[in-house]
């Protein structure tokens, strides 16, 4: 066999799923999973959103329900409503006909599709700049399609805040027409987002240097509970014409609809302001045809079930209202857990260090500031699992385990070499 695949080597497990495997194998009854990026309810169980349950019932009961193939471009009601959610009902891009949308395999598939498209057709630099740190899969996705990957400063570990100066300097020093990937909200892994004024500064600097902006939007509505607030950066860039080059948005409904395994996502390509309607239509048709070609060669056509569920939610007034209530439920519980953990560490346990960054961050994740040594001790001694970088999924906390987690963090901070927290 080796003669057919010379030089092939076994790779180590994916760090996140390797972590999950160790957690599953752990026999301790009080173990805690703060690694996997999936929402859990107050009992630590997966939660099917009420809006999703209602949409599923409505879909299955409809007289035209079937499992036929979708078109290569995906389920049209889904991509149309998805664009409205991310851009807003009053979006200039929609009104001016400057958008083309394609269904994808959730956010990961959207990013991979975008990478393949840009590698073939983008006339600028085939270098993509990722935040330092970023979601680990970003690097794998873009290197796999032939992009050179660089990074821009983002997290200042000393202050637990945004390194805005480093970010802006990287934008200025990057070759013109490079690609910059931005987390639209709820930055993964830090949970740290720019303020609205910082977003304005960042976007203007990107435009000044003629870079192509790629937004990864995986948590809209899940971060704050408010779709408009979580869509600010994207809408600001487009509606206020801060970016005068194309904008690409990779959108996922895995988190905000709890549709993790159904792989519901979309890519939206926005052409620059100026040409509208029929003037830009030939370019949009060409882009759509090339996106279709990639989809056809990779998966033939996108999966239907999840897209139909999400489309039902977004296009039905009552289901959409229920979904927005569900977003509030999830985001509010996570915010509550952030404050509870911070208060336990600061006020009750007097854990060394300042822990305010836990409540200043947003979304599913917190960059705790714990070192790899501390994280390893948490897992071995306490059965508390999180990523070695110190990133914790706050969604895994609940009233039943938060005291244990706080006490475990306190113990490892006091036992290990103390960084400046």
Residue pairs with C-beta under 8 A, 6 or more apart in sequence:
2 8
12 18
13 21
15 136
15 387
15 388
16 35
16 36
16 37
16 136
16 387
19 35
19 36
19 385
19 386
19 387
20 33
20 35
20 36
22 379
22 385
23 31
23 33
23 35
23 385
26 383
26 385
28 383
30 383
30 401
30 404
31 383
31 384
31 385
32 383
32 384
32 385
32 396
32 397
32 401
32 404
32 405
33 385
33 393
33 396
34 384
34 385
34 386
34 392
34 393
34 394
34 396
34 397
34 405
35 385
35 386
35 387
35 393
35 396
36 393
36 396
37 188
37 255
37 364
37 365
37 393
37 395
38 46
38 255
38 260
38 393
38 395
39 46
39 47
39 222
39 255
39 258
39 330
39 334
39 364
39 395
40 46
40 47
40 395
40 396
40 398
41 47
41 333
41 398
42 333
42 398
42 399
42 400
43 398
43 400
44 396
44 398
44 400
44 401
46 258
47 258
47 330
48 258
49 257
49 258
49 323
49 326
50 322
50 325
50 326
51 257
51 313
51 319
51 320
51 322
51 323
51 325
51 326
52 257
52 258
52 259
52 309
52 313
54 319
54 322
55 309
55 310
55 312
55 313
55 316
55 319
56 309
58 312
58 316
58 319
59 65
59 308
59 309
59 312
67 304
67 305
68 304
69 300
69 301
69 304
70 103
70 301
70 302
70 303
70 304
70 307
71 301
72 292
72 295
72 296
72 300
72 301
73 79
73 102
73 103
73 288
73 291
73 292
73 295
74 102
74 103
74 104
74 266
74 301
74 302
74 307
75 103
75 302
75 304
75 307
75 308
75 311
77 311
77 315
78 103
78 264
78 266
78 307
78 308
78 310
78 311
78 314
79 101
79 102
79 103
79 266
80 101
81 310
81 311
81 314
81 315
82 101
82 251
82 253
82 266
82 268
82 310
82 314
83 91
83 94
83 99
83 101
83 266
83 268
84 91
84 94
84 314
85 220
85 227
85 231
85 314
86 217
86 220
86 231
86 234
86 249
86 251
86 268
87 93
87 94
87 99
87 231
87 234
87 235
87 238
87 268
88 228
88 231
88 235
88 239
90 239
91 235
91 238
91 239
92 98
92 238
92 239
92 241
92 273
93 99
93 238
93 270
96 273
96 276
96 277
97 276
97 277
97 280
97 281
97 284
98 270
98 271
98 272
98 273
98 275
98 276
98 280
98 284
99 268
99 269
99 270
99 271
99 284
100 268
100 269
100 284
100 285
100 287
100 288
100 291
101 266
101 267
101 268
101 269
102 113
102 266
102 267
102 288
102 291
102 292
102 295
103 265
103 266
103 302
103 307
104 110
104 113
104 250
104 265
104 266
104 267
104 295
104 302
105 112
105 263
105 265
105 299
105 302
105 303
106 252
106 253
106 254
106 263
106 264
106 265
107 216
107 217
107 218
107 250
107 251
107 252
107 254
107 265
108 137
108 141
108 252
108 265
109 263
109 265
110 250
110 251
110 252
110 265
110 266
110 267
111 138
111 141
111 142
111 216
111 250
112 141
112 144
112 145
113 267
113 291
113 294
113 295
113 298
114 214
114 248
114 250
114 267
115 128
115 141
115 142
115 144
115 145
115 147
116 145
116 294
117 287
117 290
117 291
117 294
118 126
118 147
118 179
118 212
118 248
119 126
119 145
119 146
119 147
120 290
121 290
122 179
122 212
123 177
124 176
124 177
124 178
124 179
124 210
124 212
125 174
125 175
125 176
125 177
125 178
125 179
126 146
126 147
126 148
126 179
127 147
127 148
127 149
127 150
127 174
127 175
127 178
127 179
128 142
128 147
128 148
128 149
128 150
128 178
128 179
128 180
128 181
128 214
129 150
129 151
129 152
129 170
129 174
129 178
129 179
129 180
129 181
130 138
130 139
130 142
130 149
130 150
130 151
130 152
130 181
131 151
131 152
131 154
131 155
131 181
131 182
131 183
131 187
132 151
132 152
132 153
132 154
132 155
133 154
133 155
133 189
133 190
133 367
133 389
134 151
134 154
134 181
134 183
134 188
134 189
135 188
135 189
135 216
138 181
138 216
139 149
142 149
143 149
147 179
150 174
150 178
151 170
152 166
152 167
152 170
152 171
152 174
152 180
153 163
153 166
153 167
153 169
153 170
154 162
154 163
154 166
154 167
154 187
154 190
154 192
155 162
155 163
155 190
155 192
155 367
156 162
156 163
156 166
157 369
158 420
160 192
160 354
160 356
160 357
160 360
160 367
160 369
161 192
161 357
162 192
162 194
162 198
164 194
164 198
164 201
164 202
167 202
168 201
168 202
168 205
171 180
171 202
171 205
171 206
171 209
171 211
172 205
172 209
174 180
174 209
174 211
176 209
176 210
176 211
177 210
177 211
177 212
177 245
178 211
178 212
179 211
179 212
179 214
180 206
180 211
180 212
180 213
180 214
181 214
181 215
181 216
182 202
182 213
182 214
182 215
182 216
182 233
183 193
183 215
183 216
183 218
184 215
184 216
184 217
184 218
184 219
184 220
184 230
184 231
184 233
184 234
184 249
185 193
185 217
185 219
185 220
185 223
185 224
185 230
185 231
185 232
185 233
185 362
185 363
186 193
186 218
186 219
186 222
186 223
186 230
186 362
186 363
186 364
186 365
187 193
187 363
187 365
188 218
188 219
188 363
188 364
188 365
189 365
189 367
189 387
189 389
189 391
190 361
190 365
190 367
190 391
191 361
191 362
191 363
191 364
191 365
191 366
191 367
191 394
192 357
192 360
192 361
192 362
192 367
193 223
193 362
193 363
194 202
194 233
196 232
196 236
199 232
199 233
199 236
200 236
200 242
203 213
203 233
203 236
203 237
203 242
203 243
204 242
206 213
206 243
207 242
207 243
207 244
207 245
210 245
211 245
212 245
212 246
212 247
212 248
213 237
213 243
213 245
213 247
213 248
214 247
214 248
214 249
214 250
215 233
215 234
215 247
215 248
215 249
215 250
216 250
217 231
217 234
217 249
217 250
217 251
217 252
218 252
218 254
218 255
219 230
219 255
219 256
219 363
219 364
220 227
220 230
220 231
220 251
220 256
221 227
221 230
221 256
221 324
221 327
221 331
222 230
222 255
222 256
222 327
222 330
222 331
222 363
222 364
223 229
223 230
223 331
223 362
223 363
224 230
224 331
224 362
225 324
225 327
225 328
225 330
225 331
225 332
226 327
227 324
227 327
228 235
234 247
234 249
236 242
237 243
237 247
238 247
238 270
241 273
243 272
244 272
244 273
244 274
245 272
246 269
246 270
246 271
246 272
247 269
247 270
248 267
248 268
248 269
248 270
249 267
249 268
249 270
250 265
250 266
250 267
251 265
251 266
251 267
251 268
252 264
252 265
253 259
253 264
253 265
253 306
253 310
254 260
254 262
254 263
254 264
254 265
255 364
256 327
257 264
257 309
257 310
257 313
257 323
259 306
259 309
259 310
262 303
262 305
262 306
262 309
263 303
263 306
264 303
264 306
264 307
264 309
264 310
267 291
269 284
269 287
269 291
271 280
271 283
271 284
295 301
295 302
312 319
313 319
313 320
313 322
313 323
314 320
314 323
330 395
334 363
334 364
334 394
334 395
337 394
337 395
337 397
337 398
337 402
338 358
338 359
338 361
338 366
338 394
339 359
340 397
340 402
341 355
341 358
341 394
341 397
341 402
341 405
341 406
342 355
342 356
342 358
342 359
344 402
344 403
344 406
345 351
345 355
345 358
345 406
345 409
345 410
346 354
346 355
346 356
348 406
349 406
349 407
349 410
351 406
351 409
351 410
351 413
351 414
352 413
352 414
352 418
352 421
353 369
353 413
353 418
353 420
353 421
354 421
355 421
357 366
357 367
357 369
358 366
358 368
361 367
364 393
364 394
364 395
365 391
365 392
365 393
365 394
366 391
366 392
366 394
367 389
367 390
367 391
368 386
368 390
368 391
368 392
368 409
369 390
369 419
369 421
370 378
370 386
370 390
370 409
370 412
370 413
371 390
371 416
371 417
371 419
372 388
372 389
372 390
373 416
373 417
374 390
374 409
374 412
374 413
374 416
375 386
375 387
375 388
375 389
375 390
376 388
377 411
377 412
377 415
377 416
378 384
378 385
378 386
378 408
378 409
378 412
379 385
379 386
381 408
381 411
381 412
382 404
382 408
382 411
382 412
384 404
384 405
384 408
384 409
386 392
386 393
397 405
413 421
